[in-house]
Amino acid sequence: MVKKGIIFGVLIGGFLGMGVAAAEELPNLYRGIRPLGMGGAFITLSDDENAMFYNPAGLNDVSGFGVGLINPLVEVSKNTMGFYQDLNDLDTEDQQEVVDFLNERIGEHQHVRAALLPNFYMHNFAIAALGQATVDMEIRDSGANPTIPTNVRIDTGIMASGAFGFFDQKLQVGVTGKFIRREGVNKTYSAVDIVNDTFDPIDDAEEAGKKSDFALDIGTKVNFKNFLKPSVALVVSNITDLDFEELGEIPQTVNIGASINPDFWILKTTFAVEIDDLTKSIETDDDLYKRLHLGAEFRFPMILTLRAGINGGYPAAGVDVDFWILSISAATYAEELGAVSGQRADRRYVAQLSLGF
């Protein structure tokens, strides 16, 4: 049972994984449940704690304040939901059984993420601490002995944002500074490794060590005052890159977006479009459509908000029920793992319970 827990820890949880070589997911630091439900189209709407990761200029739109005391977020892929049950029946001392188990799942992407983001935000200012654990893993066909490239990491850090408004808040400018420490595993395992009595990924993580880096985000936003209340935004994120050496890199990117924000009686809405990494700084992937995000948010009075969107060609949806100091949120989206949009979708489900005000 202990070994099964270790295997599950390597393959599914316990660290932060930003992807493996077999996948082509665009690297990122943190994605909030609200933007995910909108298909990732969020830089023109960043008026909460997510502004620190999407567009700090949006903090100029905050009129009150918010405090996130305890806000656990859990995300799991569709493939992974039945994975743990099958693992419970696995004899990890039997190499052939381990090989068969892995062969049955060749090409399936496994994904789990868990995060905490205690935060405080108000008009023109936000501060937060990040703790996040994720694994993205695929099993590869290597003949009689399948291999598992495993890129597993933990990110912890702090970030602070400030914003300013000019010309009656029509022009907004914001900056985020973030210091992140990363540790984890970047190694390929085989069935032989797993059944070996010396199999211990924790030792591999300690050998890789801890890497730290600092980066800035600079965002701008322009609001227009008419019935549709359109906005346009430009963000340069991760300036100078978040570089963790052999544990991975999150490159500097340029993101642009536009939205309209009409009100329909008691219903407040946003319809947004966004293109990330406009300059294609992520050299391993140059498909523009994969970087395209479309989103909508419908904010009803009191407690209910509904969201929908398109993330790289795949539908996304979300819901939020807010009981003042307690809110419950859920979303689903698909991440493109192939080189171009429409090639390999990884459907994911995410939920968050937030205690704060």
Legacy VTK file of the C-alpha trace (Angstrom):
# vtk DataFile Version 3.0
C-alpha trace
ASCII
DATASET POLYDATA
POINTS 357 float
0.000 0.000 0.000
2.887 2.342 0.731
4.394 1.752 -2.704
1.012 2.346 -4.370
0.830 5.664 -2.566
4.288 6.565 -3.801
3.382 5.637 -7.386
0.186 7.663 -7.161
2.173 10.538 -5.718
4.567 10.478 -8.643
1.975 10.048 -11.338
-0.886 12.084 -9.989
-0.393 14.293 -6.972
1.807 15.820 -4.355
3.906 18.177 -6.482
3.483 20.797 -9.197
3.898 19.621 -12.770
3.855 22.102 -15.635
3.778 19.412 -18.279
5.943 16.676 -19.740
7.808 16.445 -22.996
5.058 14.291 -24.508
2.504 17.057 -24.049
2.306 20.480 -25.627
0.415 22.395 -22.963
1.405 26.052 -22.933
3.302 26.741 -19.668
1.700 28.911 -16.999
2.082 29.658 -13.297
-1.458 29.738 -11.910
-4.918 29.807 -13.443
-7.945 30.751 -11.380
-11.272 28.970 -11.565
-13.131 32.095 -12.687
-10.949 32.651 -15.804
-10.995 28.919 -16.612
-14.796 28.945 -16.770
-14.542 31.803 -19.283
-12.189 29.900 -21.553
-9.210 31.903 -20.297
-10.403 35.237 -21.741
-9.828 37.357 -18.658
-7.276 40.161 -19.063
-9.993 42.782 -19.691
-11.985 41.684 -16.623
-9.275 41.264 -13.965
-11.074 42.855 -11.007
-10.260 40.336 -8.253
-7.290 38.338 -6.949
-6.801 36.810 -10.404
-5.539 40.195 -11.592
-2.128 39.319 -10.137
-1.787 36.548 -12.741
-3.763 37.967 -15.680
-3.682 41.784 -15.720
-2.826 43.896 -12.652
-4.314 46.990 -14.329
-7.768 45.582 -13.590
-7.301 46.304 -9.886
-8.156 49.897 -10.726
-11.734 48.685 -11.302
-12.061 47.277 -7.771
-14.343 49.499 -5.691
-14.323 47.642 -2.371
-11.998 44.933 -1.112
-11.737 41.170 -0.869
-10.027 38.744 1.492
-9.405 35.104 0.624
-8.608 33.303 3.862
-8.945 29.635 2.900
-9.586 28.775 -0.735
-8.522 25.226 -1.693
-8.689 24.506 -5.410
-8.630 20.969 -6.824
-8.413 20.085 -10.508
-8.436 16.650 -12.139
-8.523 15.398 -15.721
-11.196 13.070 -17.054
-8.645 10.281 -17.615
-7.444 10.458 -14.033
-10.776 10.041 -12.266
-10.759 6.250 -12.675
-7.013 5.888 -12.471
-6.715 5.660 -8.694
-9.327 2.917 -8.390
-7.450 0.780 -10.923
-4.201 1.457 -9.082
-5.659 0.017 -5.874
-5.934 -3.382 -7.563
-2.355 -3.331 -8.860
0.310 -5.681 -7.493
3.288 -3.338 -7.527
5.691 -6.217 -6.828
4.758 -7.965 -10.104
6.689 -6.417 -12.988
4.481 -7.957 -15.682
1.323 -6.702 -13.985
2.828 -3.216 -13.737
3.769 -3.376 -17.450
0.237 -4.457 -18.387
-1.249 -1.707 -16.229
0.909 0.909 -17.950
0.360 -0.501 -21.452
-3.401 -0.160 -21.050
-2.936 3.574 -20.461
-0.372 4.445 -23.112
-1.150 7.852 -24.585
-3.595 8.846 -21.819
-2.767 12.149 -20.173
-3.064 12.225 -16.383
-3.476 15.563 -14.642
-4.107 16.718 -11.083
-3.610 20.136 -9.531
-4.165 21.402 -5.987
-3.626 25.008 -4.924
-4.075 27.527 -2.132
-3.980 31.280 -2.707
-4.612 33.290 0.483
-4.979 36.870 -0.683
-6.086 40.411 -0.036
-7.129 42.848 -2.763
-8.592 46.337 -2.873
-8.723 49.332 -5.188
-5.297 49.539 -6.883
-3.549 46.953 -4.676
-3.343 43.181 -4.111
-1.073 40.764 -2.294
-1.105 36.953 -2.121
0.847 33.840 -1.240
0.810 30.850 -3.586
1.130 27.164 -2.804
0.403 24.844 -5.703
0.916 21.172 -6.562
0.292 19.633 -9.981
1.314 16.616 -12.024
1.005 16.191 -15.798
2.106 12.734 -16.925
1.815 10.414 -19.911
2.829 6.798 -20.353
4.863 6.152 -23.491
5.072 2.992 -25.559
8.633 1.704 -25.312
8.026 -1.917 -26.213
8.138 -4.431 -23.386
8.996 -1.804 -20.780
6.747 1.304 -20.966
8.311 4.538 -19.782
6.799 7.403 -17.805
8.376 10.829 -18.375
7.507 12.597 -15.126
7.917 16.311 -14.656
6.714 16.972 -11.130
7.085 20.260 -9.280
6.013 22.317 -6.291
5.682 26.090 -6.622
5.469 28.368 -3.618
5.814 32.118 -3.644
4.517 35.584 -2.949
3.256 38.291 -5.267
2.094 41.877 -4.973
0.342 44.136 -7.479
-0.317 47.846 -7.804
-2.428 49.787 -10.301
-3.212 53.371 -11.258
-5.950 55.042 -13.267
-5.643 58.079 -15.532
-8.079 60.289 -17.443
-11.075 59.472 -15.252
-10.073 55.780 -15.083
-10.230 55.386 -18.849
-6.560 54.386 -18.967
-5.342 51.900 -16.378
-1.817 50.635 -15.745
-0.695 47.913 -13.323
2.391 45.977 -12.266
2.804 42.615 -10.515
6.021 41.395 -8.933
6.282 37.707 -8.107
8.951 35.646 -6.413
8.533 31.895 -6.934
10.461 28.910 -5.578
10.200 25.591 -7.405
11.203 22.055 -6.488
10.299 18.691 -7.950
11.207 15.832 -10.244
12.066 15.836 -13.948
12.819 12.216 -14.757
11.672 9.283 -16.869
10.653 6.137 -14.952
10.087 2.624 -16.279
8.154 -0.389 -15.022
11.453 -1.841 -13.808
12.075 1.299 -11.741
8.621 1.084 -10.132
8.913 -2.504 -8.961
12.430 -1.912 -7.653
12.633 -1.810 -3.846
14.775 1.330 -4.055
12.120 3.280 -5.998
11.804 6.613 -4.181
10.885 9.766 -6.130
11.372 11.871 -3.020
15.099 11.238 -3.283
14.966 12.362 -6.915
13.257 15.588 -5.873
15.895 16.263 -3.226
18.618 15.653 -5.794
17.076 18.185 -8.205
17.090 20.819 -5.439
15.162 24.069 -5.243
15.185 26.837 -7.864
13.916 30.387 -7.416
13.246 33.300 -9.752
11.583 36.708 -9.878
9.544 38.210 -12.715
7.250 41.151 -13.453
3.926 41.503 -15.228
2.991 44.876 -16.705
-0.570 45.391 -17.845
-2.594 48.161 -19.425
-6.309 48.507 -19.949
-8.427 51.129 -21.705
-12.117 51.530 -20.849
-14.612 53.326 -23.064
-17.730 54.921 -21.635
-20.784 54.010 -23.667
-23.667 51.525 -23.582
-21.536 48.464 -24.358
-18.662 49.651 -22.132
-15.908 48.137 -24.293
-12.389 47.540 -22.961
-9.103 46.632 -24.582
-6.023 45.305 -22.777
-2.357 44.552 -23.381
-0.242 42.561 -20.909
3.420 41.613 -20.944
3.724 38.755 -18.464
6.734 37.065 -16.858
9.176 39.745 -17.988
12.701 38.252 -18.158
11.039 34.778 -17.878
10.441 32.652 -14.810
13.428 30.361 -15.287
13.889 27.365 -12.988
16.706 25.782 -15.013
16.222 22.005 -15.378
12.866 22.260 -13.563
11.343 24.294 -16.385
10.697 27.790 -17.648
7.641 30.006 -18.037
8.571 32.390 -20.861
7.764 36.060 -21.219
4.616 36.511 -23.313
2.566 39.330 -24.816
-1.206 38.943 -24.441
-3.954 41.102 -25.954
-7.694 41.165 -25.396
-10.942 43.040 -25.882
-14.376 42.862 -24.310
-17.781 44.476 -24.051
-19.577 44.763 -20.716
-23.256 45.640 -21.244
-25.908 45.604 -18.517
-29.323 44.073 -19.179
-31.612 45.272 -16.401
-30.449 43.297 -13.343
-27.987 41.174 -15.315
-24.374 42.335 -15.728
-22.417 40.657 -18.505
-18.992 40.439 -20.109
-18.149 39.049 -23.550
-14.402 38.779 -24.133
-11.793 37.652 -26.644
-8.094 37.153 -25.933
-4.940 35.976 -27.700
-2.040 34.844 -25.515
1.625 34.789 -26.509
0.991 36.948 -29.534
4.699 37.006 -30.432
4.975 33.186 -30.097
7.724 33.262 -27.494
6.951 29.641 -26.689
8.971 28.248 -29.572
7.814 24.642 -29.285
4.293 25.604 -30.322
3.272 28.212 -32.916
-0.438 27.487 -33.502
-2.281 30.793 -33.105
-5.719 29.229 -32.721
-4.439 27.268 -29.715
-3.734 30.642 -28.086
-7.241 32.001 -28.758
-9.713 32.380 -25.886
-13.380 33.412 -25.998
-15.443 33.935 -22.872
-18.647 35.212 -21.359
-19.744 35.896 -17.792
-23.312 36.485 -16.581
-23.519 38.036 -13.102
-26.961 37.781 -11.519
-27.955 39.743 -8.392
-26.895 38.359 -5.029
-25.329 34.919 -5.281
-25.204 33.420 -8.798
-22.695 33.814 -11.646
-22.567 31.694 -14.811
-19.667 31.485 -17.267
-18.974 29.959 -20.656
-16.159 30.091 -23.164
-13.890 28.519 -25.750
-10.320 27.621 -24.800
-8.154 26.849 -27.823
-11.144 25.471 -29.719
-12.718 23.530 -26.837
-15.794 24.528 -24.794
-15.489 25.688 -21.197
-18.113 26.465 -18.565
-18.279 27.569 -14.955
-20.576 28.482 -12.097
-20.137 30.390 -8.855
-22.514 30.499 -5.883
-21.538 33.173 -3.375
-22.937 33.168 0.157
-20.921 36.232 1.248
-18.251 34.643 3.447
-18.502 31.266 1.702
-18.468 30.649 -2.035
-18.492 27.463 -4.086
-17.144 27.460 -7.636
-16.804 24.835 -10.349
-15.585 24.813 -13.924
-14.699 22.510 -16.776
-12.385 23.143 -19.700
-10.151 21.250 -22.108
-6.438 21.800 -22.639
-4.821 21.182 -26.012
-1.878 18.802 -25.691
-1.057 18.507 -29.366
0.920 20.831 -31.586
-2.217 22.420 -33.052
-5.740 23.064 -31.835
-8.131 20.159 -32.318
-5.464 17.473 -32.140
-5.459 16.147 -28.544
-7.880 17.435 -25.939
-7.493 16.808 -22.210
-10.828 17.487 -20.502
-10.471 18.750 -16.931
-12.751 19.532 -13.989
-11.951 22.023 -11.259
-13.708 22.992 -8.020
-12.954 25.535 -5.315
-14.328 26.283 -1.863
-13.516 29.801 -0.657
-13.865 31.218 2.842
-13.451 34.983 3.036
-15.256 38.190 2.246
LINES 1 358
357 0 1 2 3 4 5 6 7 8 9 10 11 12 13 14 15 16 17 18 19 20 21 22 23 24 25 26 27 28 29 30 31 32 33 34 35 36 37 38 39 40 41 42 43 44 45 46 47 48 49 50 51 52 53 54 55 56 57 58 59 60 61 62 63 64 65 66 67 68 69 70 71 72 73 74 75 76 77 78 79 80 81 82 83 84 85 86 87 88 89 90 91 92 93 94 95 96 97 98 99 100 101 102 103 104 105 106 107 108 109 110 111 112 113 114 115 116 117 118 119 120 121 122 123 124 125 126 127 128 129 130 131 132 133 134 135 136 137 138 139 140 141 142 143 144 145 146 147 148 149 150 151 152 153 154 155 156 157 158 159 160 161 162 163 164 165 166 167 168 169 170 171 172 173 174 175 176 177 178 179 180 181 182 183 184 185 186 187 188 189 190 191 192 193 194 195 196 197 198 199 200 201 202 203 204 205 206 207 208 209 210 211 212 213 214 215 216 217 218 219 220 221 222 223 224 225 226 227 228 229 230 231 232 233 234 235 236 237 238 239 240 241 242 243 244 245 246 247 248 249 250 251 252 253 254 255 256 257 258 259 260 261 262 263 264 265 266 267 268 269 270 271 272 273 274 275 276 277 278 279 280 281 282 283 284 285 286 287 288 289 290 291 292 293 294 295 296 297 298 299 300 301 302 303 304 305 306 307 308 309 310 311 312 313 314 315 316 317 318 319 320 321 322 323 324 325 326 327 328 329 330 331 332 333 334 335 336 337 338 339 340 341 342 343 344 345 346 347 348 349 350 351 352 353 354 355 356
